[in-house]
Amino acid sequence: MKNKIALGALSMDLKRVALGLHRGSSSMAGRFFEEALKRRDEVDFKTVKPYLVKLLKNLENIKKETDEKAAEDALLYSTIFQNASQRS
């Protein structure tokens, strides 16, 4: 249950990162990216599937990309984490 909430919140934060980058508001995107990293730390890596662990560990690489690529990746990760949070 704890992981579902954390993954759902992480998904929303990443969606806001994608929207901020798409709109050209890097300060907004940066703020929500920091929130996303905090949410990532709330996830228990031992109880999630290996592909999610890999994505969670690669999350910080989004910050190193161009804005367009970072927005695409943030939206993709958001969808994946949202789907994972809704599975039982």
Contacts in CASP RR format, 6 or more apart in sequence:
PFRMAT RR
TARGET T0000
AUTHOR 0000-0000-0000
METHOD contacts of the structure
MODEL  1
MKNKIALGALSMDLKRVALGLHRGSSSMAGRFFEEALKRRDEVDFKTVKP
YLVKLLKNLENIKKETDEKAAEDALLYSTIFQNASQRS
2 42 0 8 1.000
2 44 0 8 1.000
3 43 0 8 1.000
3 44 0 8 1.000
3 47 0 8 1.000
3 48 0 8 1.000
3 85 0 8 1.000
4 85 0 8 1.000
4 86 0 8 1.000
5 85 0 8 1.000
6 39 0 8 1.000
6 40 0 8 1.000
6 42 0 8 1.000
6 43 0 8 1.000
7 43 0 8 1.000
7 48 0 8 1.000
7 52 0 8 1.000
7 81 0 8 1.000
7 82 0 8 1.000
7 84 0 8 1.000
7 85 0 8 1.000
8 81 0 8 1.000
8 82 0 8 1.000
8 85 0 8 1.000
9 39 0 8 1.000
9 42 0 8 1.000
10 36 0 8 1.000
10 39 0 8 1.000
10 40 0 8 1.000
10 43 0 8 1.000
10 81 0 8 1.000
11 78 0 8 1.000
11 79 0 8 1.000
11 81 0 8 1.000
11 82 0 8 1.000
11 85 0 8 1.000
12 78 0 8 1.000
13 32 0 8 1.000
13 33 0 8 1.000
13 35 0 8 1.000
13 36 0 8 1.000
13 39 0 8 1.000
14 32 0 8 1.000
14 36 0 8 1.000
14 74 0 8 1.000
14 75 0 8 1.000
14 77 0 8 1.000
14 78 0 8 1.000
14 81 0 8 1.000
15 74 0 8 1.000
15 75 0 8 1.000
15 78 0 8 1.000
16 28 0 8 1.000
16 29 0 8 1.000
16 32 0 8 1.000
17 29 0 8 1.000
17 30 0 8 1.000
17 32 0 8 1.000
17 33 0 8 1.000
17 36 0 8 1.000
17 62 0 8 1.000
17 70 0 8 1.000
17 71 0 8 1.000
17 74 0 8 1.000
18 29 0 8 1.000
18 71 0 8 1.000
18 72 0 8 1.000
18 74 0 8 1.000
18 75 0 8 1.000
18 78 0 8 1.000
20 26 0 8 1.000
20 28 0 8 1.000
20 29 0 8 1.000
20 32 0 8 1.000
20 71 0 8 1.000
21 29 0 8 1.000
21 67 0 8 1.000
21 68 0 8 1.000
21 70 0 8 1.000
21 71 0 8 1.000
21 74 0 8 1.000
22 71 0 8 1.000
24 67 0 8 1.000
26 67 0 8 1.000
29 70 0 8 1.000
33 62 0 8 1.000
33 63 0 8 1.000
33 74 0 8 1.000
36 59 0 8 1.000
37 59 0 8 1.000
37 60 0 8 1.000
40 56 0 8 1.000
40 59 0 8 1.000
43 56 0 8 1.000
45 53 0 8 1.000
45 56 0 8 1.000
48 56 0 8 1.000
48 84 0 8 1.000
49 84 0 8 1.000
52 80 0 8 1.000
52 81 0 8 1.000
52 84 0 8 1.000
55 77 0 8 1.000
55 80 0 8 1.000
55 81 0 8 1.000
59 77 0 8 1.000
62 70 0 8 1.000
62 73 0 8 1.000
62 74 0 8 1.000
62 77 0 8 1.000
63 70 0 8 1.000
65 73 0 8 1.000
END
